[in-house]
Amino acid sequence: MKAPEVKQIVENRFRELGASKILLSPPDYYWELQGEFYKVTILSDFWTIEWTDNRSYASNQCFEDVDPMQYDLTEQQIVDYINELLQH
């Protein structure tokens, strides 16, 4: 799977779960869900979701990386990963 496809799947899942796409520090958009902030980072060899529960940190792009993920996942594996991530 290519980077734009992964990003779209992740963002669609956040949207389905009721997350709000917000602009805290231009030009980056983040996802807010139940007071927590998430950012999808796409790199050449892997992608990751970054997280913080602090709005000020999110505004200053201070996130904790969750596990780096490879691009060779199916759409269902990505959705399952996000679901598991949000349960913690």
N, C-alpha and C positions, 0 to 999 in steps of 0.2 A: 504494500500500500504506500502511496506517496504522502508526503507531509501535508499538503492541503486537504487531502481526504481525511487523514487522522484528525486534524484540527476541526474539521467540519463535524465529524462524528462526535468528538468530545463536546463541542459547543452545542450541538443538537441535544445531547443527553442532559447537559446542564439546564438547557431551556425546558426540556420535558419535565425535569424535576422541580421547576419553578424558580430557578435562579434568575437573578436580574443581571443584565450586562450593563456595567457602569464604567464611566470614564473618570478615574481618580487622578491620574497624572498623564496628561497627553503625551504621546499619541496612543498609549496603551489602554486597552479595555480589559476589565477584570470581570469575574463572575462573583456575585454575592449571593450566598445561600445561608439562611438562618444565622446571620451575623458573622459568617466566615467568608474569606475572600480567596478566590482561586484564579490562577493564571495558567494558560496553556503556553508552554515554551517549545518551539520547534527548532531543533538543531539538525545538522547534516546527518549525524549518525544515530540519533535517538531523539525522543520527545519526552517531555515530563510535564506533570501538573505541579505547580507551586502553590503553597498554601500559607495563610496566616489568619489569625483570629483578631488581629489588631488593625483597625482602619488606618491609623497613622502609619503603621509599617507598610501597609498596602500602598498608600499614597506615595511613599518613599521607595517603593519597589524592594522592600525587605521581606522576602518570602523564604520559606523553607522548601527545599526541593523534596518532592515525594520520589518514589523510585523511578529512575530513568527506564524508559520503555523502548523496545525496538519497533521498527515499522512493519515487521512481518506478522502482525496480529490480524485476526479477522475482526469485522465490525462487532460481532457478538462478544469477543474477548475484550475489546475496548470498553464496551458497555458494562460488562461484568466487572472489569477492573474499577471503573468509576463507581459503580454501585458499592463494591467492597470498600473502596476508599472513603466514601461518605458515611459508612456505617461506624467508622471509628471516631 
